[in-house]
């Protein structure tokens, strides 16, 4: 199980502002890193490539946003979404899909199709356009 945190946001964020917590569940480590590096200004990010790692991180701390790979094993996205909602009923879930295969059934989840611009993901997560223009 590989899990990591990424929070290189100390210089660009006022200390008084608590950042939303984002969990990235993506088997591809380069994709994990790219997302974490880009979004670290606006989120406290934890990331993992496995379902077991995601469950462990969610047990440690609820998240505000959950970003799930569409390449997880069958039923895993639904199970992780349900588990995250037990911890925080207001969690926002985004599913990264490739356009191939059957989509998990996640009522209320947003979809973003790979490949995507990181700024499009940031906007979907609620980052203001004005802040993205400065990134």
Secondary structure, DSSP 8 states (H G I E B T S, - for coil): --EEEE---TTTS-TTS--EEEEEE-S-HHHHHHHHHHHTTTEEEEEESSHHHHHHHHHH---SEEEEETTS-TTHHHHHHHHHHHH-TT-EEEEEE-S-S-----TT-EEEESS--HHHHHHHTT--HHHHHH-
